[in-house]
């Protein structure tokens, strides 16, 4: 991944990620703390998640559920 691509990638809030997984935002924060999903900290200390990483994780979970 190039730096330019990384900089242009959409960052998602814990609430947006939680809605995709149908879980509570606090669950998403726990996943990040446990290292299950990568996160970026904003200058204000808030967590943000790379959309591509979130979609990869979601795709992995949904494909597991169908096997």
BELNOR-V225779 format. One line per field, one symbol per residue. psi: psi as a letter, one per 30 degrees, with the letter a starting at -180 (. if undefined). burial: I if it has 24 or more other C-alpha atoms within 12 Angstrom, else O. A space follows every 50 residues. Layout:
psi->???
burial->???
This chain:
psi->kleeeeffkkkkleeeeeeefhlkeeeeeeeeefgfkklkklffglklkk eeeeeeeeeeeeeeff.
burial->OOOOOOOOOOIIIIOIIIOOOOOOOOOIIOIIOOOOIIIIOOOOOOIIII IOIIOOOOOOOOOOOOO
